[in-house]
Amino acid sequence: MFDVDTFLAVIDTILITPYRLPVPSVAAFWIGTAALALWCTIAGEISMALVYMWNRDYYTDLNQKMTRMHNISVEAIRHQDKKIFKSANDWANEYFGKVFFSHAALFAVSLWPMAFAMGWLQERFVGISVHTIPYFEFGLGYPFVFIISYIVVRYSFAKIRKFVPFLKRIDGMKEEDAVNAGEMTSWTELAPELGKEFKTDSSTVKAVLDSKSVNTIPQCPAENSA
Amino acid sequence: MFKSRKSLMIMALAALTVAAFVEPALADRLQAAIDATPKGTGAGEINSELATGFLGISGAPTPSLIIGFAWAIWVGWIFSTVGAFGGIMAGVGHITIYGFGDFASTFKKTSPVMNKLVTDSIRVSNQWLVGTSAAMSSFNYFKMGRLVLPLGLSLAAGSIAGSYLVPWLTAGKVSLKDYIGFFGLFVLFLGCYLFYETTPKGQANKQQAKEAAKAFEKSIKNEKDGCAVDTECLGVKVVSFSITKCIFTFYGVEFSFNPLVPVCGGFVIAALASFLGVGGGFLLVPFLTSVAGLPMYLVAGTSAVAVLVGMTTSIFTYMVVKDTPVFWPLIGVELLGILVGSFIGPRTSKYIPDVWLKRLFIVLALYVGIRYSTKGFLGYSIVPPF
C-alpha cells in the first residue's frame, strides 16, 4: 500500500542530497537550492505544457474571437464609425478578459511546485541566515536564495527549452495556434506609411506580436492622460 | 530611469525577491502574536501541548489537504472558464472552507493581535494565489509592448500609492469581522453587476453590439479597398484639454475623458485589490475600456503594468513592511487544485451556456455576499448556516 510517510522521506532525501556536497556550506546551500529550483521549473513547465495541450482548442477559439472583434474595431475606426468601434471593442475586451484569466490559470499551474518547495525549505531551514546585509545586519534566509535561484534557473531554462523535444513540440503548437487565431491588426496599419514597414507576409502573427514592430504604435486616446 | 521593459521587469523581480527576505522578521511578528495570546486549553487560547497547524501555531487547524485540493479544483475551473470570480472563491476558501475564519474569530477577545495577524495572512494568501498568477500572465502582454506608457505609468503611480497605503494603514488593524464584511459587500456589488448583464436589457445591449459588429464585418468584406484613413488625422489629436476634460480625436473620431480619472482609478482599484487580496486585473480591464476608452489592443499591456506594479507593492508591503506570514503548504495544494481545475474547466464549460454560467455565479455571489456582509457587520449571518 502507498505509504505517504515513506514517500515524503524519499523526496526529502532526494532534495537534501545536493545540500550535503563536500563544498563550503554557503556554496552547498546555493547548489542545493538551485537544484531544487530546477526541479520546480521542470515540473512547472511540464504541467503547464500538459494543460496547454489538453485545452489548446479552447485557447485558440478564445484568441480567434478576441482577434476578430479587435480587427472589426480597427476597421470601424478606419471607417470613422464610433458606435461600431465601441461595440466591437467591448466584445474584444470581454474575450480578452477570458484569455487573460485562462492564462493566469496556466501560470498558476506552472508555479505549483514553488509553493511546496518553499514549504519544504521552511521546514528545513527556517531561522537560518545564509547572508547578512552589511551595516544593516539584516539576515537573508532561504527565501532570498530560492527566489534568486528560481528566477535564474527559469530564465536559463527558457533559453534552452527549444532543445528539449517535448517543450519544442509545445512551442511549435503555440506558433501554429497563434497563426490559426488570426492576425491581429495593429493600429499602425491604419497609417499606410507606417503599415509598409509592418506588413504582412505570413510570418504574420510573429510580426504582429513582435514588440519592436508594435512599438511603432502611434499615440492613442488615453496617452494624453499622463 | 526605465529605459527598457527589461529594466522594469528586473525592478519588479528585485522587489519580489526582497519581499521574500522576510523570514526572520516574519517569525518575529508571528512569535509576538503567539506570545500575546493566553496559553491554556480554552477557546481563544493556545494549547502548547497540541500539534502545530496553520502557520505553525500549536492547536491551530491543519486544513484538510483533500478539502483544500477539491476546493482549489473549483477555483481553477472558474479561473479557466469564467475568469475573475476565481479570486473571490479563493478568498471564500481561505476564510470559510479551511476554517481560518473560525480560528481567527476565537481570538477576537483574548488576543486581537492574533485575530488581525490571521486576517492579514488570509489577505496576502489570496493575493499570492490569484494576484501573482494574474501579474505573471499580464507580464506577457507587457513584453509585447502593447502599452500606453504614460497611462500605464499614471495607473502604476496610483497603484503603488494604493497598494502601499492599504497594507501600511490596515495591516494589523483590520479585524476578521470587518474584513469579512467588506469582502461580502464587494461580492454583493459584483453579483449585482453580473445580474445586470443577464437582465433582458443587459443581454439586449450585448447582443445588439455583437450583431452590429457582425453586420459591419460583413459589409466591409464586400468592399474591395476598404476606406483610406486621412493621414491628416492619424493617431491622437488633442482638441481641448483642461483639468477635468480632455477632448481628442482618434484617427478622426472624437472621444473625451476626465484626465483625473486614470490616476484616481489606479489608486482606488489597487487599494481595493490590496484590501481584499485580489489581483485587480478584472477591475482594470473594464475601467480602461469604458473610462479611458482604450482599444483592447492596448488595454492588455497597459493593465499589465498596473497589475504587476500593484501586486508587487502590495505583497512587498504585507510581507516586508508588515511581516505577514504565509502558510506555504496550503498555497501549494491550492495551485495543484488549480492545475486540475484548468484541465477540466474548458472541457466542461462548453456544455454550459454563458448566460447559465453567469446565473450560477449570481446566485453564488448573492449568497456569499449576503452571508459575509451580515456576518461581518451584524455579527450573524441571515442565510444558513447561521
Interface residues (C-beta under 8 A of the other chain):
Chain A: S47 L50 V51 W54 N55 Y58 Y59 M66 R68 M69 H70 I72 S73 V74 E75 A76 I77 R78 H79 Q80 D81 K82 K83 I84 F85 K86 S87 A88 N89 D90 W91 A92 N93 F96 G97 K98 F100 F101 S102 H103 A104 A105 L106 F107 A108 V109 L111 W112 P113 M114 A115 F116 M118 G119 Q122 V126 G127 S129 F138 G139 L140 G141 Y142 P143 F144 F146 I147 I148 I151 M184 S186 W187 L190 A191 P192 E193 L209 S211 K212 V214 N215 I217 P218 Q219 C220 P221 A222 E223 N224 S225 A226
Chain B: R5 L13 L16 T17 A20 F21 V22 E23 P24 A27 G76 F79 S80 T81 V82 G83 A84 G86 L129 V130 T132 S133 A134 M136 S137 S138 N140 K143 M144 G145 R146 V148 L149 P150 L151 L153 S154 K206 Q208 A209 K210 A212 A213 F216 E217 I220 G226 C227 A228 V229 T231 L234 G235 V236 V238 F241 C246 F248 F250 Y251 G252 V253 E254 F255 F257 P259 V261 P262 V263 G279 G281 F282 V285 P286 L288 T289 A292 G293 L294 P295 M296 Y297 L298 V299 A300 T302 W328 P329 I331 G332 E334 L335 L336 I338 L339 G341 S342 F343 G345 P346 R347 K350
